[in-house]
Amino acid sequence: MRKNLLKTITIVASLAVSVNVNAQDWHMVTNNGFPLGEGYIDSFDNKLVVANGEIGVWSTGNGTDWVKSDTGLTPVLAGCVSRVLFRYQDTLYTAKRLNPTSKPSLYASTDGTNWSLVSEITPSVATGSGNVTAIYRNNTTVIVSTGEGIYHSADNGLTWTASTFSSDIAIKWATPNSIVELNGAIYAATERNIIKSTDNGASWTSGFVRPSATAATFVFTGLVKNNNSLLATFDALYVGGVYRTSDNGATWENVVLSDNTNKVGTKFIQAINGIIFTGGESNYIAQSNDNGATWHSIKGTWYEADGVTVLNSERTFSFGIFNGNLYAISVSGVFTSGAPGTFPGGISESENKLAFSVFPNPAKETAMINHAPDNSSIKISDVTGKVVYSSLISNGQAIINTTDFVNGVYIIQVEKNGAAAHRKLVVNK
């Protein structure tokens, strides 16, 4: 049977920034409860891959069926695989330790499933230095951050040298997945500084120090490159947000997210295909399609695989876009909200004119489309993007026979004259 989820769209105008805050439906797509928790998602080699320190590396080729993808990494002890992935050309990198007190090592994969050891990273202290928090590579230069400091390699990660830091840098390791390149320089976020290197990671200087007014509680939590800008998230005791620079770090501005965002600590930031995602306390998640100028809440409603609503939504740790759909890993598992579009869950003026309803929702044997424009087309796709139904609508209605649909989440698209509207459909027999 299919369950159809009718999306409720609320548009809120902000005087400070023009922001559409809209409800977003999220549906669990993990099997057997894994992967879940504080992991990092990336797409690679026609897979969606998750690195999670507690349960290792997992992947899916269709968005729903997840398998362990840690050949060459095993044995994996709890907390010993880094929550970090880095793509460079046809290679995906992660890191792990043999046990909680051993040195971290760098691993590489060309398929996201089979991993080979690149080298052991050799901090000056043999044990207790923590796992790798960030990886970066360009040509033969590889840079990693561990719980002890930052290390650089000029020979594809085979040998390592400890980086040096200017005297005003107190914390010498990067926040998770926060080493990026912009216009020939390399940047990283530490808890107190955005730091910069112009010699491939050999030495670092402070590029942006946390604001003194909130210094007691202020920590940087992430850093991304998007277009020709850098954006850094911060958390300052239940107050969070984003700083942005568009002049190679010379000046930074505090970007206003929305009337909700700055009331919560912001824990991470990602840039995927030009779209920026961030998340924080109170299960807040937001998206920007214009390099941080405006932000859109995509928190919405979260549903387990059986269609039961998840109480209090979900604390989210990372996003990924795979086969055109947006995915998030949270405390309970991996969820999808369908195609991101202009704003995931958002509604444009043209889409509003095509508004339609779906009933019943959830659906069993049939689902009825109502209030759709005459002579519009309807298309239904599963979470992998495969079209499972298509037809034309007459008299504003269509009855969909769902008896042959497998259980799961689907996206209904109604289109006319180049404009399209979307709704969710869930089938549960």
Steps between C-alpha positions, in 0.01 A plus 500: 500500500618854442475786743458839345629789702346836419752771552391804697667812377525808718653815361636745753628844404793652688565873492874456547545229237248366251462142621243234420476267800328185385408163645703210367411131514785256572469121469732235637679292238732287713456128544563313827560832674841569344674729430403761757649755736780748468621413151608681185337441159648533152419365154769305318516247214121475461459444873398697805765438766485563876803503731401457863740451788271265688398264219762543227429574132171420325375562147194467277467481125127572488439727799316239707703178536808560719797265537826507692775639276812453709702233320860573591398708802400213724517434784313817586473577868241745631613856449811408301383591147505873435181689426677643197497445123687691231465455123791571269453407134437123498605436860306521827690539827417422861703411811495262793693377801561137586385568856408806708862568601682435172617752240252583223561375146386630160303265271396536134233339282418515131151350537380606847500138620854360486764696693879490501743643753686809375715553807501541875493864605774555755417762763780583742307328777443135425168448679192690601525752215146435378370412157518698177249787486567635150675394176604708199688411181611689189753346260767340720417712806297330774405670826335336799392625838508275806407569859859605556569730205521537123742298285595542136647273234661586166506140369132398480475423871790256528704705749393774740635816659341696783377845399612815680271775628524869574506586870141630504357158408423319825302202369690315230252253357212545257132451559342209306536507121607865499820524291432676168686682222414844364700687236824315567491522880384228741266582788382305804271565793626446854278569797650847548634604159452468128860425404680534166796336327672617182766224495288184463438460871859529620424811708181673612404854599181630655255639244198573719485493880177433682324824601614623840147584615412131514847357548418310817249272326567551128634208294523455124336173400549475123631657180408458133589655166214598272552688174769755588408528868572330831223442754570403863247387760525586869344396829497740796299347784167441325559785257632408158533616146726540198785735409583556134792649309511579129844668496732208584452544874586872521159581651225284647131580544251335734233363268144523630347154459137544610299594804546145634857413409692752708329376814673162480858375486604423143696172489596434137493636146524336157505627142365255240452592134485869589240449775602567862357300790544561871360354820504559871334462837124447535523280189527810281604458135507765229594542135626786284500503121660845464834466679358581841302813410168339595425184697207260507398273786472137387438352845145381429357165605696174526353153447635155581498229235153386608361853469495573875591860580832548678443707812675838512641448149867400475848628593684499167875461444558502124332530159558340161342526156475171314308418180344845523360450851600661830606270785582568865653282771355551846491338841249238373625421150515636146202695368408650163277792411495443125648728236648824635365717217534873548441457873439150642136508603463854373235634268542755226235731358457277195480190720238665719279541193528123446411409858326162527400262777549127555250280688505270685836564647642247583346299215421132460363366174434843346593865534292784356651818356262797532499868393771453238485712181321345205724350232800490734732201516567289807815302572581289807860407585654292777787625718757386245342718230346210306164593345237244604188674365414770245175624349294808407243664727153595383230680698755577770505145636693175466463169682827312547491124547777426753446126544810422293719758675754373753499651846693824520517871434408651162497847347192612303565769239225689320623711207341741255658749261845455653389561862496212748371424850600210723346300785610198701340155472570216745388141437474250784319172431 
